Amino acid sequence: MHQPAEVVGFADAPSEAEAQTLLRLLEVGFLPGERVCLMASGLPGRDPLAVRVGHSTFALRRHEAALVRVAAPAAAMAGAGARP
């Protein structure tokens, strides 16, 4: 938790409901290249997840968050291999 990640893509949205959820996520700032951070989660294995994107924090259900694909930020990955 509190470890930054970067949006790298999105899952397929096979249903209309998931497509609408994905559109809402894009509208609030979950865009490729944007940094995100999981700030908190409900009880173990429970909703909601508090996710920071940019300067805003959103509460997402796990099935909503599962539509967003993330990876470690490129700068952090590049620096990881340069340790003495």
Secondary structure, DSSP 8 states (H G I E B T S, - for coil): ---EEEEEEE----SHHHHHHHHHHHHTT--TT-EEEEEEESSTT-S-EEEEETTEEEEE-HHHHTTEEEE--HHHHHHHTT--
